[in-house]
């Protein structure tokens, strides 16, 4: 008897043909990432036509649809390009792209125990801990730093106020502590967890732009004297604004003395803990209760590939574990949802596991060290040019804020206009920032494809357009 079910969800070409064309598009993209291109293609008439289409009731030829997808992607801002210096970009490491293809094909759900995939995720968690020098006993792959920080602070909240996940926080007074240049995800986590953004203590910086330990100790002691419960201290392992690293070891001393959870938000910078020349900046990392790192930032993998690590699995289970009739614990195997925020979870760990196996940890350390060297090169180029000035001192990591100063009038307005001109020009891509009240260009170097010539091009374009 034939199956009466419809078979409409089939391509009009063979799967092999569709895959072959997809591979060609990917290969063309990879070749284009190998060197800078002269400008950013516009959103042209064909793309406008595609964006104006109504919901299609019938399908179109698959190869044509793939061509359109490639066209749209080519006109998009692709962070793997070597002269993309905005924000903290991904690099789309090739083996990671292939890992995403394989993971999507099998579509394993890492919410429940998924046999070998679950075992591999736990294995990859330990590898990440070993790479950055953190004794991870448990952890999980997440969509990125925001979810990782929410996860860690949920565990910290339950640790500080046991039972709060069930009883709530009504009538409780509590606080979370971080530097005044910590990532906004700390505020967002506190908003979501019922702690409240108003209860985030944004503490002053020291001469290295790190959180002042004396200010932290005084804030915790003052809060406790008023009956306020310290939930956690969030140390930043590389601020998004300037790349500064908080003095983790000294903050750990204060947390140990007062019994407060220490979380290290290393979404951007923690990968630099693996490099000998910057490892000292992260001294004391092993003392943290939890840490986060985004492998889709300075470990070059495609998004999304965040990781949250803890020294005690029980802390995550206390915050997240549920016993539900529709989600039984079969074979006495743990489920990832027992320690994570998400239920439907893709197999994010596969691409990192593949990357370490294909390239080895040493290759990653070398690439990170090269970006650190390039950041110093950029700083030196800026210092040496009479029309430019750095906004901070020598870079701790790979962010080098600077601005163009050879102009009359309002330099903040001038540099804001310069960033807009650079983006319109399209040869490089950089974003603006405000550091110590001064508007500037804020390039960040986290791409293994970026060359020294690309770094110098950033300076040349900034001077050329800034002088017009």
Secondary structure, 3 states (H helix, E strand, C coil): CCCCCCCCCCCCCCHHHHHHHHHHHHHHHHHHHCCCCCCCCCCCHHHHHHHCCCCCCCCCCHHHHHHHHHHHHHCCCCCCCCCECCCCCCCCCHHHHHHHHHHHHHCCCCCCCCCHHHHHHHHHHHHHHHHHCCCCCEEEEECCHHHHHHHHHHHHHHHHCCCHHHHCCCCCCEEEEEECCCCHHHHHHHHHCCCCHHHEEEECECCCCCECHHHHHHHHHHHHHCCCEEEEEEEEECCCCCCCECCHHHHHHHHHHHCCEEEEECCCCHHHHHCCCCHHHHCCHHHCCEEEEECCCCCCCCCCCEEEEECCHHHHHHHHCCCCCCCCCHHHCCCHHHCCCCCCCCCCHHHHHHHHHHHCHHHHHHHHHHHHHHHHHHHHHHHHCCCEEECCCCCCCCEEEEEECCCCCCHHHHHHHHHHHHHHHCCCECCEEEECCEEEEEEECCCCCCCHHHHHHHHHHHHHHHCC
